[in-house]
Amino acid sequence: MKSPAELDNVQWHALTHAYGSAEDVPELIRALYQDDEETAGEAIYELYGNIHHQGTVYPASAPAVPFLAHAARHAPGKRDELLMLLAVLADHDPAYVDSPRWPGSSVAAICAELCRVLPDLLPCLRDAERGVRRAALRVVAAVAELLPAELRASVVAEVDGLYTTDPVPAVRADAMVVLARFGRETAALDSPLPEVRLAAAMLGAERSGPPYPAELVDFIAEDGAEPDPGDDDFPWSGTSTQEEQLTRLLTRDPVAGLAVAARWIAAGDLGSRGSWLAQEIAETWRDQEPEVLDLLLAALPHQKDARALAGRLRTIGHWIEHLPEPGADLRDALHRYAGADDETAEPALLALVRSRDPRAPELVLRRPSAQLLAAAARHFPEAADELIPVIRRELAAGATGNTGIALVGALAPFGAAARRAQPELVDCLKTGRAAIVAARQLGLIGIQTQEITDLLCNAAQSTDSSLSAAAAVAHYQLTGNASAALRAFEELLSARGQTHWYLSSLQPLGSAAAPLLPFIEPLLGAGYEWTRMAAAEAHHWITGSTDRAVPVLVELVGPTPVGLRALKALAATGHVPQALSPTLRSFFFSPLRLLTDSPLSGQGHPDEELRTLARTLLAAG
């Protein structure tokens, strides 16, 4: 170890970290010895950001190790956090040690330093604070396979002492995990302590891989239902917390994971861990929605407060659209929660709307938030006579920002009936409230007046490029005159920026956009994949030819957001090469979700869109 007095012996200015010169590291290390916890906490935060930045280590990281080790022993506070910093600095894949890149790497230097100072850190395993002992065990685990033989025996003896005598079950469980890193087998599944049995079952499941043995699943279900009461849920390698590690393990085996989730929920869904596990399985595996929604329904009465309940209701709302016919029990429960007077009402009602329950529109009219109105419009377009007046009223009241955008967007499913909202859309365009979506909607509803075309013509010259593009297209849709649109898009496509945003607006112009081809064709070879995709899509819209577009789109197809968009564009060309069939089959038959989604999107899951599109194209081919 090295004390702060030795900091000046290191040429920190010649070393680098995430933000350049490491000359600031000495002051950060000195700050760890301050009696002020806030100062020490800020220093640790800064060290996590520079010598260990988002999992990356640097030349300055290894020289800091002996100083951090001294601080972990002698600083007045935050010693558990300092030990965890040492553990994450040394985190590495054991297979990397045999790589030719290991010698000379920053992480190898860190591990070497940590092995040298580890004897000085062993007293931390006997510290009075459980958090310090748990963090110290993770330091040992980080370099377990690298310790020299002469040190290994004494370290294993220290850890074994914790496993057999520590008064805190969580510490004993951690010690068992570390002993396993050293190859020491224990009869941990026979332990009287559920924490130790759980850790042993997790280790066994990791070793066996899915599908997990029923005996291990039973241990996890029985012993993992109740979270550890401590606030020191430190991570092991590759995870943020032990909870995350357990969830990740169970998510790999959906049958085992759902069985465990069911038992945890039946036991009270403590910490929402059962419902959270079910949610993660739905996001990871396809076709699990019916069972997951049954579990989430069972979990609702167990939520500890309104916030937790609202979270579960939002999850139900996210997945309920995937059921062809949501059950009456689920819809009735949502209807009950939708009548509450707290924060649970809106997510419950949103889920009820997405379930297509006929009682939902009436409740939305009593609670007309922008999100609920937009969802109701999407799922109940036949309720235009009831919903459009409310949308108009909310817009006329001056809705702005995302609220205004959602309200204008809610008009789209109504088709020609949305023309009733023309006065409010004109006012939005005049006042700049949700002007981009208002311009698009005015182009779609197709009512041409001199006032509207003048407003759109002026907006097409806006310095706001998104508004300029939307207004230019809408002006063409109403007048059939492409001159304003061509001027606007020539300027937009000549400038630097996210040109794919503007290219994706060109479809309504069709062949009228032909003068823009000299700007579009060079973008077919752009470095940014979204630009190539949008250029290929626009080229096909304008020319009707597949010759230039299809090769670009085929190259981009994949299980990514841009790959899905490319596949949709390719399908629109009517020319999907037979060579793409194996890829399409992998999209359709994969049991795993290939695309993720935000629970707040409310627009359907992109993975379902990918699978459906793949099925359609395979059937057509």
Protein Blocks (a to p, Z undefined) as FASTA:
>chain_A
ZZfklmmmpcfklpccfkopaklmmmmmmmmmpmblklmmmmmmmmmmmmogghiacfkl
mmmmmmmmmmmmmmmghklmmmmmmmmmmgccfklmmpmklgopaklmmmmmmmmmmmmm
mmmmmgfblklmmmmmmmmmmmmmmpcfklmmmmmmmmmmmmmmpcblklmmmmmmmmmm
nopacfkllpcbfklmmmmmmmmmmmnopaddfklmmmmmmmmmpccfbfclccdehiab
lklmmmmmmmmmmmlmmmmmmmmmmnoogghlmmmmmmmmmmmpghklmmmmmmmmmmmm
mpfbfklmmmmmmmmmmmmmmpmbacfklmmmmmmmmmpcbfklmmmmmmmmmnopaklm
mmmmmmccfklmmmmmmmmmmlmmmmmmmmmmmmmnopahjllmmmmmmmmmnmmmlmmm
mmmmmmmmmnopaklmmmmmmmmnopacfklmmmmmmmmmpmblklmmmmmmmmmmmnop
aklmmmmmmmmmmpgcjfklmmmmmmmnmmmlmmmmmmmmmmmmgfblklmmmmmmmmmm
mnopaklmmmmmmmmgccdfklmmmmmmmmmnopacfklmmmmmmmmmpmbdfbdcdfkl
onopfklmmmmmmmmmmmmZZ
